[in-house]
Amino acid sequence: QVQLVESGGGLVQPGGSLKLSCVASGFTFGLYAMNWYRQAPGKEREWVAAINSASSTRNYADSVKGRFTISRDNAKNTVYLQMNSLEPADTAMYLCNFRMGKNYWGQGTQVTVSS
């Protein structure tokens, strides 16, 4: 069955960095675009970044552009999100996503930016 497992979240001070990972299984990872979303308490889920199957196209929400970088390693069935210059407003649960007829989601990894 399809599985997406995120990791790499944690508590970080403002200005710090984290690198999230999402390991995929149960489908042909290299054929699909992948997304990162985030959801803060009491807020709607927000799209953060996307990467196409060949890594030739990457798109970002305006709120993270210039600070976050999405990448993937198709040999490892893994998509990453490098987050730099983190701000308290980046605090959220970060979720990996792809679409294959329907949306598939991981369980998420919590990122907390606080001093």
C-alpha positions as CSV (number, residue, x, y, z in Angstrom):
1,Q,0.0,0.0,0.0
2,V,1.0,3.6,-0.5
3,Q,3.0,5.1,2.4
4,L,4.6,8.5,3.0
5,V,6.7,8.8,6.1
6,E,8.0,12.2,7.1
7,S,10.8,13.0,9.5
8,G,13.2,15.7,10.5
9,G,11.0,18.1,12.4
10,G,11.8,19.5,15.8
11,L,12.3,22.7,17.8
12,V,14.5,25.3,16.3
13,Q,15.3,28.9,17.2
14,P,14.3,31.8,14.8
15,G,16.9,32.0,12.0
16,G,17.8,28.3,12.3
17,S,17.5,25.5,9.7
18,L,15.9,22.1,9.4
19,K,15.8,19.5,6.7
20,L,12.7,17.4,6.4
21,S,12.5,14.1,4.6
22,C,9.6,12.1,3.2
23,V,10.2,8.4,2.3
24,A,7.7,7.0,-0.1
25,S,6.7,3.4,-0.8
26,G,4.0,1.4,-2.5
27,F,4.1,3.3,-5.8
28,T,6.5,4.2,-8.6
29,F,7.9,7.3,-6.9
30,G,9.9,8.5,-9.9
31,L,6.8,9.0,-12.0
32,Y,5.0,11.5,-9.7
33,A,5.3,15.2,-8.7
34,M,5.6,15.6,-5.0
35,N,4.4,18.4,-2.7
36,W,5.0,19.7,0.8
37,Y,2.1,21.2,2.7
38,R,1.9,22.6,6.2
39,Q,-0.9,23.2,8.7
40,A,-0.7,25.3,11.8
41,P,-3.2,24.9,14.7
42,G,-6.5,26.6,13.8
43,K,-5.4,27.3,10.3
44,E,-6.2,25.8,6.9
45,R,-3.6,23.5,5.3
46,E,-1.3,25.5,3.1
47,W,0.7,24.4,0.1
48,V,4.4,25.1,0.6
49,A,6.4,23.6,-2.3
50,A,6.3,21.2,-5.3
51,I,8.8,19.4,-7.4
52,N,8.1,17.5,-10.6
53,S,9.2,13.9,-11.3
54,A,12.5,14.9,-13.0
55,S,13.4,17.7,-10.6
56,S,13.4,20.2,-13.5
57,T,10.5,22.3,-12.1
58,R,10.2,23.5,-8.5
59,N,7.6,25.9,-7.2
60,Y,7.2,27.6,-3.9
61,A,4.6,29.6,-1.9
62,D,5.5,33.2,-1.7
63,S,5.8,32.9,2.1
64,V,8.8,30.5,1.8
65,K,10.4,31.6,-1.5
66,G,14.1,32.2,-1.1
67,R,14.2,30.4,2.3
68,F,13.0,26.8,1.5
69,T,14.3,24.4,-1.1
70,I,12.6,21.2,-2.2
71,S,14.6,18.4,-3.7
72,R,14.2,14.7,-4.4
73,D,16.3,11.5,-4.8
74,N,14.4,9.1,-6.9
75,A,16.9,6.3,-6.2
76,K,16.0,6.6,-2.5
77,N,12.2,7.3,-3.0
78,T,12.7,10.4,-0.9
79,V,11.7,14.0,-1.2
80,Y,13.3,16.7,1.0
81,L,12.5,20.2,2.2
82,Q,15.5,22.3,3.3
83,M,14.2,25.1,5.5
84,N,16.5,28.0,6.2
85,S,16.0,31.4,8.0
86,L,13.1,29.9,9.9
87,E,10.5,32.2,11.5
88,P,7.9,31.7,14.2
89,A,5.3,31.9,11.4
90,D,6.8,28.7,10.0
91,T,5.6,26.7,13.0
92,A,3.3,24.0,11.7
93,M,2.9,20.3,11.0
94,Y,4.6,19.6,7.7
95,L,3.1,17.0,5.4
96,C,4.3,15.2,2.3
97,N,1.7,14.8,-0.5
98,F,1.2,13.4,-4.0
99,R,-1.8,12.8,-6.2
100,M,-2.5,9.5,-8.0
101,G,-6.2,9.7,-8.7
102,K,-6.7,11.0,-5.2
103,N,-4.5,12.8,-2.6
104,Y,-2.1,10.8,-0.5
105,W,-0.7,12.2,2.7
106,G,1.9,11.3,5.3
107,Q,1.3,11.6,9.0
108,G,3.4,14.8,9.2
109,T,6.4,16.0,11.2
110,Q,6.1,18.9,13.6
111,V,8.2,22.0,13.2
112,T,8.3,24.5,16.0
113,V,10.2,27.8,15.6
114,S,10.6,29.5,19.0
115,S,13.2,31.1,21.1
